Amino acid sequence: MKAIVQDRYGSADVLELREVERPVPGAGEVLVRVRASSVNAADWHVMRGDPYFARLFLGLRGPKTRIRGLDFAGVVEAVGPGVNGLLQVGDEVFGEVEGAFAEYVCVPQHLVEHKPSNLTFEQAATLPLAGNTAWMGLRDLQSGQKVLINGASGGVGLMAMQIAKARKAIVTGVCSTRNVEQVRAAGADHVIDYRTDDFARAGERYDLIFDLVGNRSMSELRGALTPDGTLVLSGGGSFTGGVLFGPYRLIIQGKVLGPFARQRLVVLEAKPGKENLAALRELAESGQLVPVIERIYPLTDVPDAIRHVEKEHARAKVVVTA
């Protein structure tokens, strides 16, 4: 089968389309014929080994997992021993697992869910990582609360906007000038153009701030919260030549300060799982979560797709078809 393989860290030039052995599902796994995937910030972070401290976990000289990609939507091709009857050959599914930029991928059954019936494979492929991040980041949001989403026009941000509205929150999205109308169309009650206004200095206070960018200081973010508000930190950033910590400095600060702060500081660990995928499917089928796709690339052009997400601050999701 064909797959996008990476042997060393670097720019998108290190990604190669190669013929590799088709995987065989083991116990509790299904083999999925990938019809579509999508690009996430995590893909270029791993591609570059950026920030540098992350290489302690990813691999010192190159990534331990050599096939890139995390999101998938496709059709079950085969099932391994011990797979329950909820998943069968021919089922249309979606989920999140390493190695999704390929024609086939093996997935543990607890990371697979039936595809939303009203979505195409391309649309469904946008949901797993970004949707799970948005869902987990807003899990404590209550009806009527005021939430600010910093980075509202990205893949996670647009889904977070819709999930927050589904929970009947009052939503403010922060984005650049070119994305103001897109964020408003996603349901924002208020939109802040960061090129002309500064939410940290506006005097407004929010019950929850979901930071997807990592471009503000801890004191600025906390200053825009209510005294007992919640700050959810979820990485972000863009490549600027390689750094030691990058936007993850906030995550480190959050872990250190969290136990001592009156405000709740949450370092988001959006672990994938079937239950969250099912929640996303229900939101999509009810029309409350509508995927927004900016561009679609073939598997052969994954390097260009990642360049676009990494350098050009993609609006919404970028999809890859296999």
C-alpha positions in Angstrom: 0.0 0.0 0.0 1.0 3.6 -0.3 1.7 5.7 2.8 3.4 9.0 3.8 6.6 8.0 5.6 9.0 10.1 7.6 12.5 9.0 8.7 13.9 12.2 10.2 12.8 15.6 11.5 12.6 18.6 9.2 10.4 20.5 6.7 7.7 18.9 4.6 10.5 17.7 2.3 11.2 14.9 4.7 7.8 13.3 3.9 7.9 10.7 1.2 5.1 8.7 -0.5 6.3 5.1 -0.4 5.1 1.5 -0.9 4.9 -0.2 2.5 3.5 -3.5 3.7 -0.2 -3.5 4.3 -0.9 -4.0 8.0 -2.8 -7.0 9.4 -5.3 -6.4 12.2 -4.3 -8.0 15.5 -6.5 -8.9 18.5 -9.2 -6.3 19.1 -8.3 -4.3 15.9 -10.0 -3.5 12.6 -8.3 -2.8 9.3 -9.8 0.3 7.7 -9.5 1.3 4.0 -8.9 5.0 4.4 -11.0 7.1 2.2 -10.0 10.5 3.7 -7.9 12.0 6.4 -7.2 15.5 7.6 -4.2 17.6 8.6 -3.7 18.8 12.2 -1.1 21.0 13.9 0.1 17.8 15.6 1.2 16.5 12.1 3.7 19.3 11.5 4.8 19.4 15.2 5.8 15.7 14.8 7.2 16.3 11.4 9.6 19.0 12.7 10.2 17.6 16.1 9.0 21.0 17.4 9.3 22.2 20.1 12.6 20.4 20.7 11.7 19.2 24.2 9.0 17.1 22.6 11.6 14.9 21.0 12.1 13.3 24.4 8.8 11.6 23.8 8.6 11.5 20.0 12.1 10.1 19.4 15.4 11.9 19.6 16.6 11.6 16.0 13.4 10.9 14.3 9.8 10.0 15.1 9.1 6.5 16.5 6.0 6.3 14.4 7.1 6.7 10.8 3.8 7.0 9.0 2.2 10.4 9.6 -1.5 11.3 9.9 -4.0 10.9 12.8 -7.6 11.4 11.5 -9.3 8.8 9.3 -12.6 8.1 7.7 -13.1 4.9 5.7 -14.5 1.4 5.4 -13.8 -1.6 7.6 -11.8 -4.0 5.4 -11.1 -6.8 7.9 -11.5 -7.5 11.6 -9.1 -9.1 14.0 -9.7 -11.7 16.6 -11.9 -10.6 19.5 -13.5 -7.6 17.8 -17.1 -7.3 19.0 -20.0 -7.5 16.6 -20.6 -3.8 16.7 -17.9 -3.4 13.9 -18.2 -5.5 10.8 -16.6 -5.6 7.3 -18.2 -2.9 5.1 -19.0 -0.5 8.0 -18.3 3.1 7.3 -16.3 4.4 10.2 -14.1 7.3 11.5 -11.6 7.8 14.3 -8.1 8.8 15.4 -4.9 6.8 15.3 -1.3 7.2 14.2 -0.5 6.3 10.6 -3.6 7.6 8.9 -1.9 9.2 5.8 -2.0 5.8 4.1 -4.3 3.6 2.1 -5.0 1.3 5.0 -4.6 1.6 8.8 -5.1 -0.8 11.7 -7.1 0.7 14.6 -8.0 -0.6 18.0 -11.8 -1.1 18.1 -12.2 1.4 21.0 -10.8 4.2 18.7 -13.4 3.6 16.0 -17.0 4.7 15.6 -19.6 4.6 12.9 -19.4 7.5 10.5 -22.1 10.2 10.8 -24.7 9.1 8.3 -25.2 12.6 6.9 -21.5 13.4 6.3 -19.2 12.5 3.4 -15.9 10.7 4.2 -14.1 14.0 3.6 -16.3 15.8 6.2 -16.1 12.9 8.7 -12.3 12.9 8.5 -12.2 16.5 9.9 -13.9 15.5 13.2 -11.8 13.1 15.2 -8.8 15.0 16.6 -10.1 18.6 16.2 -13.6 17.6 17.4 -12.4 15.6 20.3 -10.1 18.5 21.4 -13.1 20.9 21.2 -15.4 18.5 23.0 -13.0 17.8 25.8 -11.9 21.4 26.2 -15.5 22.5 26.7 -16.8 19.6 28.7 -17.4 21.7 31.8 -19.1 24.6 30.0 -22.5 25.4 31.3 -25.6 27.0 29.6 -25.5 30.8 29.8 -21.8 31.0 30.6 -19.5 33.3 28.7 -16.7 31.6 26.8 -13.9 33.1 24.7 -12.1 31.0 22.1 -8.7 32.3 21.1 -8.0 30.8 17.6 -11.6 30.6 16.6 -11.1 30.2 12.8 -8.9 27.1 12.9 -10.0 23.5 12.7 -10.5 23.1 16.5 -11.8 26.6 16.9 -14.7 26.4 14.5 -15.8 23.1 16.0 -15.4 24.6 19.5 -17.6 27.5 18.5 -20.4 25.2 17.4 -20.1 22.9 20.4 -20.3 25.9 22.7 -23.4 27.2 21.0 -24.9 23.7 21.2 -24.4 24.0 25.0 -26.2 27.4 24.9 -23.1 29.4 26.0 -22.5 33.0 25.0 -19.5 32.7 22.6 -16.8 35.2 21.7 -14.3 34.2 19.0 -10.9 35.7 18.4 -9.5 35.7 14.9 -7.9 37.8 12.2 -9.7 40.2 9.9 -10.1 37.9 7.0 -11.9 35.3 9.2 -14.3 37.5 11.0 -17.3 36.6 8.8 -16.5 32.9 8.9 -16.4 32.9 12.7 -19.6 34.9 12.9 -21.2 32.4 10.5 -20.2 29.5 12.8 -22.4 31.0 15.5 -20.3 33.5 17.5 -22.3 36.0 19.5 -19.3 38.3 19.4 -16.1 38.4 17.2 -12.8 40.1 18.2 -10.4 40.9 15.4 -7.0 40.6 17.1 -5.5 42.9 14.6 -7.5 45.9 15.8 -8.7 44.9 19.3 -7.1 43.2 22.3 -9.4 40.9 24.4 -7.0 41.0 27.3 -7.3 44.8 27.6 -11.0 45.2 26.8 -12.2 44.8 30.4 -14.6 41.9 29.6 -14.4 38.8 31.8 -15.2 35.3 30.8 -16.2 32.1 32.6 -14.0 30.0 30.4 -11.2 30.8 28.0 -10.2 28.1 25.5 -6.7 29.0 24.3 -5.8 27.3 21.0 -2.9 29.6 20.0 -0.5 30.0 22.8 0.4 33.6 21.9 -0.6 35.4 25.1 1.0 35.4 28.5 -0.5 33.5 31.5 -1.2 36.8 33.3 -3.1 38.2 30.2 -5.2 35.1 29.9 -6.0 34.9 33.6 -6.7 38.6 33.7 -9.6 38.1 31.2 -11.2 35.4 33.4 -13.8 35.8 36.1 -12.3 35.3 39.6 -13.4 31.6 39.6 -13.2 31.1 35.8 -11.5 28.3 33.9 -8.6 28.6 31.5 -8.2 25.6 29.1 -4.7 25.4 27.5 -4.3 23.4 24.3 -1.0 24.2 22.7 -1.1 25.8 19.2 1.4 28.1 17.6 3.2 28.1 14.3 6.7 27.1 13.2 9.2 30.0 13.6 12.5 28.2 13.1 12.5 25.7 16.0 12.3 26.5 19.7 12.8 24.7 22.9 9.3 25.1 24.4 7.3 27.4 22.0 3.6 27.7 22.9 4.0 24.8 25.3 5.5 27.2 27.8 1.9 28.0 28.8 1.2 24.4 29.3 4.2 24.0 31.6 3.1 27.1 33.5 -0.4 25.8 33.8 0.8 22.5 35.3 3.1 24.4 37.8 0.6 27.1 38.8 -2.6 25.0 38.6 -2.6 23.6 42.1 -2.1 27.0 43.7 -4.5 29.2 41.6 -8.0 30.2 42.6 -8.9 30.1 38.9 -9.0 26.7 37.3 -6.1 26.1 35.0 -6.7 23.1 32.8 -3.9 21.5 30.6 -6.0 19.7 28.1 -5.2 16.0 27.4 -7.7 15.2 24.7 -7.3 11.4 24.6 -9.3 9.8 21.8 -12.1 7.4 22.5 -15.2 5.8 21.2 -17.5 7.6 23.6 -16.4 11.1 22.4 -16.6 10.0 18.8 -20.1 8.9 19.4 -20.9 12.3 20.9 -19.4 14.0 17.8 -21.5 11.8 15.5 -24.7 12.7 17.3 -23.9 16.4 17.1 -23.1 16.1 13.4 -26.3 14.1 12.6 -28.4 16.6 14.5 -26.9 19.5 12.5 -25.3 21.2 15.4 -21.8 20.4 14.2 -21.1 21.1 10.6 -17.5 20.5 9.3 -15.9 23.3 7.4 -13.3 22.3 4.8 -10.9 24.8 3.3 -9.0 22.6 0.8 -8.7 19.0 -0.3 -5.4 17.4 -1.4 -4.7 13.9 -2.7 -2.5 11.6 -0.7 0.4 12.3 -3.0 0.3 15.9 -2.0 0.4 15.6 1.8 3.6 17.6 2.0 1.9 20.6 0.3 -1.2 20.1 2.6 1.0 20.3 5.7 2.9 23.3 4.3 -0.4 25.1 3.9 -1.5 24.3 7.5 1.9 25.1 9.0 2.7 28.3 7.2 -0.5 29.9 6.0 -2.7 29.6 9.0 -5.4 27.5 7.3 -9.0 28.5 7.7 -11.0 25.5 8.9 -9.8 22.0 8.0 -7.5 20.7 5.3 -8.5 17.2 4.0 -6.4 14.5 2.4 -8.1 11.8 0.2 -6.5 8.4 -0.2 
